[in-house]
Amino acid sequence: MSLYRNLIKSLPFASGIIRKYKVYKKQNVRKQMMEKREQQVAEELKRAALWIERHKEKSQILYTSKPLVSMIVLNRNGTEHLNILLKSLLEKTFYDNYELIVVDNASTDGSIEFLESFVGKINLHIIRNNENMSFSKANNLAVREASGEYLLFLNNDTEVTDGWLDELLFIAMEKEKAGAIGARLLYPEIPVGSTNQKKSYCIQHYGIGFRKVKRNGVDFVQPYNMENGSDKLCKDFEAVREMAVTAAVLLVSRQIFEEVGGYDEGYNYGYEDVDLCLKIHYAGYQNYLAPAVVVFHYEFGTQNKDDQKEVEERRLHNMYVYQGKWQNYLQRKILREGKEAPLDKQKLDICIAELRDLEMDTDNADTGGLKDYKYALHLKDLLEEEGYSVEIRPYAKWSNDTTSLSVLVIRGDRPYYPKVDPQQKNILILRSDKEESLLTDEAKRFDKVFVESNYNIADLLETIKESD
């Protein structure tokens, strides 16, 4: 047999035949693998659709209130992508009280004319820009034009599936203090030779995690798409709490979006969605991923056409903006224990009820207010070690608009009247040099009272965790 094989190899045309056979074999293996993955995804879509249908039967709040959703899509020379997206919006079955706002950033490929052909088929509004406006500016512009109670930011290179919008809205309306809601994104079949060609029908996004890397020789907390490239199937469709989700598909109430100031226009096509989610999280809301919402993301598309030098300059700019805002916060809260997965700790506020201003004479160490401030700093360090986000507010700068779930009050010489909110836990910390007997009535306003001389940090943490 080996003699026959060697004889074949010795023939002049043999190497070409063998090469073609190897290519054929490789293509055949890839085809079989694609067919298997495609079948698995089809079965998973059926299970997800059943989950959503059962959810519809249990929850009627969406269909009785019928909130308007403003879908916002940015586009620049993306006619091919828009064709896939708009067809899926017309062909799939999902919650139908929505308007579609497409912001076109000076396209030259006939995108406007293509979009106009859908007017009358979809509740479509087109915003025509004369420049390639940044992601943040263009989305903020669209929000100002939008009429919806909910905003849904959607990439132009996506393809939706049955029930996708219903499930996003269920989570937004049913979960307590729900913030941004994201979808499970999958790659479609990716053409050979494209970026990510080996990831066909694999996960593109399952929430955004954070990990510590080196950039330009310094530590950098990098956001990344969790489970990217994984072909594992989803076993549980319950909503998952995440610190951030991608704006390729991101639903948020207009009230929350405006409360946190919308998209930061200091970025230019990079980190905007992460920044928005971190602001929402920091404000005390919970962001979620909806595993039952499957959207295909053709991510191997338009970005590859950009000039490489321009892309690199943009990435560096965005990295510095993001790093300046969030590096210290993320290092303390997420990576302190060496974990790459986000720790979803709540925000805390410490009010010093005596201190009028933090800009005081720090040389006067005997001042009561300064003692309270130093004690607050000590508490802040201990709580941040546990992963909490802590802000110290002096009495003069205190306001009842805090969104923290727990407020620690260090009692000074004046009484403090906590915000009346069943969702907020108010904890009084009584310094040992204060008159405890004077606080009998005041203490009734608080959920828990600690006296500095006879409590430990473990008791305080346990009380805070009860409101998680």
N, C-alpha and C positions, 0 to 999 in steps of 0.2 A: 504493500500500500504506500509506504514511504517512497519507494522507487517511482511509483506512478505520480505521486504529488510533486516530487522533484523534477520529473520529466515535464509536467505541466508548467511548472515555474520557469523552466529553461526555454520555453517557447517564446518567440519575439513579442507576441501579443498578450502573453499571460499576465504581465504586471498590470496592464490596463483593465483586463477582465476582473482580476482580483480587486483592484481599486474600486471599480464600479459595483462589484458585489458587496464590498464593505459599506459603500455609501448607501446602497439599496437596503442592506441589513439594518443600518443605523436609522434610516428613514422609517423602515417598517416597525422597528422597536418604538420609535418616537410616536408613530401613528397609533400603535396599540396602547401606549401609555396615555396619550391624549384621549382616546376613546374611553378608556377606563375612568380617567378623572372626570371627563364630561358626564359620564353616566352617574358617578358618585355625586357630583354637584347637582344634577337633575333630581336625584332622589332626595337630596338635602333640601332643595327648594320646595319640594312637595311637603316635606315635614314642617318646614318653616311656615308655609302657607296654611297648613292645618293648625299650627300654633296660633297664628294671627286670627284665623277664623274663630277659634275657641275664645280668644281674647275679646273679639267683637261681641260674642254672645254674653260674656260676663260684664262687659263695661259698656254703658250707654251714654256716659258723660260726653264723649266726643260728638256723638250724633244728635244729642239734644242741644248742646251749646253751639255746634257748627262754627268754630272759629275760622276766620279767614287766614290762610297761610300764604305768605309772600315768598315764592321761590326766586332766588337771585342767582343768576348765572353770568359769569364774565366770559367774554369771547374776544379772541383776536385771531383772524385767519383760521378758524376752526370749523369750516363748513362740514367736513367729513364727520367730525365728532358730533356736531349739532344734529346731523341727520340721524345718527344712532340714538341720541338722547331724546329728541322730539318724537321719533317713532315709538320709542318705549313708553313715553308719557301718554301717547295716544292709544297704544295697544294694550297696556297693562291695566289691571283693575285695582283701584285704590281710592282713598278719600279724595273727593273731587272739588271741595271748596277752596280753590287756590287761584292765585294769579302768578303768572310767570313773567319775571322782569329780566330781560337780557341786556347787559351792558356791553356794547360793542366798542372795543378800543381801536378805532381807526383801521378796521380790516380792509384789505385790498383784494380779497379772494371771492367777493360776491356774497359774503355772509349776510349783509343787510337784505339783499334781494331774496336770498334763501329764506331768511326769517319772515319776511313780509308775506311769503307764500303760505305761512301757517296762521296768519291773522284770520280770525273767524273760526278756525279749528280749535284753537287754544286761547284762553284768556291771556293774551300776550301783549306786553308793553316793551318797546325797544327804546333804549337810551343810546343815542349816537354820540360818541366822543370823538373829538378831532385829534386826540393824542392817545398814546398807549399809557393810560393812567395806571398807577400802582394798584395792586390788589386791595389794599386797605382803603385808599381814596375812592376807588370805583365801587366797592361794596358799601361804604358809608354813604356815597351818593345815592345808590340804589335804595338803601334803607330810608333815606329822606323822601323818596318818591313812593315808597311802599305803603300799602294800606292795611297790611295784615297784622293780626294780634301775635302771630308767630312768624319768625323769619327762618327760612331754610336756605342755607348756602350750599350750592351744588356745582360741582365742576362740570364744564362742558363735555369732558371726555368720560362720562359715566353712562350707564345703562341700568334703569331701575327694574324692579320685579314686582309681582303682585303683592299688594298689601303693605308695601314698604312705608308709605307715609302714615297709614293708620297706626302702625306699631310705634313709630317715633312719637306720634302725638299721645298715644296711650301712656307712654312712659313719662312724657313731659307733664301730663295732666294728673297722673296718679301718684307719682313718686314725690315724697315730701322734700321740699326745697330743691327740686330738680333744676339743673342749670342747662348745660349743653348736652345734647343727645346725638350720638354718632352711630354709624352703621358698620356692619362687617363688610369689608370690601374684598372682592375677589378679582384676580386677573382673569380676563377672557383667554381664549386661545391666542397665543402671541406668535406672530410670523417669525420664521427662521431668519436670523440675522439682526433681529431687533434686540434692544436692551431688555433684560429679564426674560429672554426666550425660553429659559428652562423653568419658568414659574407659571406656565399656563394652568389655569383653573386652581391655582394655589391662593393662599391668603395674601392679600396686599396690606391690609390694616385690620388690627384687632385691638384698637386702643393705642395710645401713645405712652411709651415708657421713657425712662431717663437713665442714662449711664454716664459714668465718669470716663472721659478720654483726655488725651493731650492734644491741644491745638496751639500751634506756634510756641510750643515749649511750656505752655501753662495748662492748668487743669480747666476742663470745660465740661459742663453737664449737658450732654447731648440728648435731645429728644429723638426717638426713633419709633418706627412702626412695629409694634409687637407682633410676633408670629409671622413676620414677612417671609414668604417663600415656603411656609409650612403647608402640607397637603392634608393635615389632620381634619377630621370632620367635627362638626359641632354637636355635642351630646346634650347640651342644656341651653335652652333659649331664654332663660331668665336674664333680665337686664343686669349688667355688670358695672359696678362703680369704678370709674377711672378718673385720673386727674386731668387727662386731656384726650381729645379725639380730633381727627383731621377734619378740616373744613371742606374736603371733597364732598362730604355729606354731613351737614351739621345743622340741627334744629335748636333754636333757642327762642324764648319769648322776647318780644320786642322790649318789654319792661326791663328785663334783666340786661339785655344788650345795651340799652341806653343808660342803665344804672352804672355799668362798669366803664362807660365811655366809648363803646364800640371798638372797632379795630384801630390799633395804634398806627398812625400814618407815618411814623418814623421808619417803619420797615418797607422793603421794596421786594415783594414776591419771595418771602421766606420768613417762617416763624410766626406769621400773623395769627394763625389758628391756635398755635400753642400758647402764645401770649394772651389771646382772648380767653382761652380755657383756664389759664392760670389766674387771670383776673377774676373770672367767675368763681373759681374755687376759693380764692383768697377772700372773696366777699361773703363766703359762708354757704354757697350753694354746692350741690353735688352733681358732677358730670357723670354721664352714663354711656355705655356702649350697648346697642341693641343687637344681640347675636341673630335674632330672627329676621332682621332687616338685611337682606343680601343685595348689594349693588355691585355691578361689574365696573371696574375702573381701568380704562385704557391708558395706563400711566406711561406706556412706552411711546407716547405721542409727541405733543408740540414742543416740550422743553428741549428736546434733543436738537432742535433747529436753531437754538439761540447761539450767539457768538460765545465761544468758550471763555475768552478773556472777560467779556462783560458779565458772564455768569459768575466767574470767580470773584470779581470785584463786588458784585451784588451779595454773594454769600458772605464775604468777609464783613461787609457793612452790616448785614442783618445779624451776623453772629455777635458783633460788638454791641449792637443795640440790645439784643436779647440777653447777652452776658451781663451787661451793666444793670439790667432790671432784675434778673432772676437768679444769677449765679449763686450768690450767698444764700438766698432763701432755699434754693433747691439742694445745695450741698448740706445745709443744716437739717432740712426737713426730710429729705428723701434718701440721702446717701450716708447718713451718719452711722448706720449699722452695716454698711457695706452692701446694701441691697440695691439692685438695679430696678426692681419693680417699685412703682410709686407707693409711698405710705400716705394714706388719705386721712390726715389728721385735721381737726377742726381749728378754726381761728379763735384766739382768745384776746380779750381786752382787759387791761389792768387800769382801773381808775384810781388815782390818788386824790382822795376827797379833800385834802388840805392844801396840796401844792397848787399854787396859782399859775406858775410858769416854770418851765424847765430851765429857762435862762436865769438862774439865780446865783448868788454868791456861793460857789462851791467851797470856798475857804472856811466858811462858817459851818463847821462840821456838827455843831450842836443844835443847829436849827431843826425843829421837829419835821418840817416839810422835807428837808434834805435827807433826814434819816429815813423817812418813808420812801423817798425816791430811790435811795440806795437799796432799801429792802425790796422795792419793786424790781430793780435791776437784778438782784439776786434771784428772785422768783422767776423772772424772765429767762435767765440762763438755765435754771433747773427745768423749766417747762420746754424750752427749745431743745434741750438734750433729749426730751421725750418725743420730739418731732412736731410740737405745736408751733403755730404762727402766733406770735405775741406782739401786741402793740401797747405801749404805755401812754395813757392820756391823762394830762393834768385836769383838774376840775374845771378850769376856765375854758378848756378846749373840748370838754365833754359834750356829746350830743346824743340824743335818744335814737339816732338813725343807725346805730351800730347793728351789723348783721351777725355778730358773733353769737354762738350758741351758749357760751359761758362768759360771764363778766366777773372778774375778781375786783372787789372794792377794798382798798386799804383805807380804813376809817381815820380821818383827821379830826379837827376840832369842829367841823361842820357836819350836819347830817347829809346823807346821800339818799336820793329817791330813785330807786331802780326803775328801769323801763318795765311796764306791765305787759308781758308777752309770755304766753304759756309755752312757747318754743324755746325761750331763753332761760338759762339757769343763772341766778344772781347769787354770788357767794361773797360773804363779808369776812374779811380778815381783820381781826381786832388786835392792834398792837398792844403789848403788855403794859405800856405806859399810858393807856387810855382808860377812862373810867367806864368799866363794864356796866356798872349799875345804871348809867345814864341811857343805855341803849336798849332797854327792855322793849319799848314800843317800836323802835326803829328796826330791831332785829326781826320782827314779825314780817317785815317786807321782803326778807331774804329767804332763799331756799335752804341755805346752810350758813351757819356762823362758826368760824374758827377763832380761837384765841391763840395768839402766837406762842405763848409760854407753854402750852400743853397739846400741841398738835404736831404731826410730822407730815412730810411731803407726800408720803404714800397715801395718807388719808385724803389729802387734797386731790391727788391724781385720780383716786377711785371715784370721788365725787364728780370730777370733770368727765371721766369716761362714761358715767351713767347717762350723760346727755349726748353721747356719740350717736 
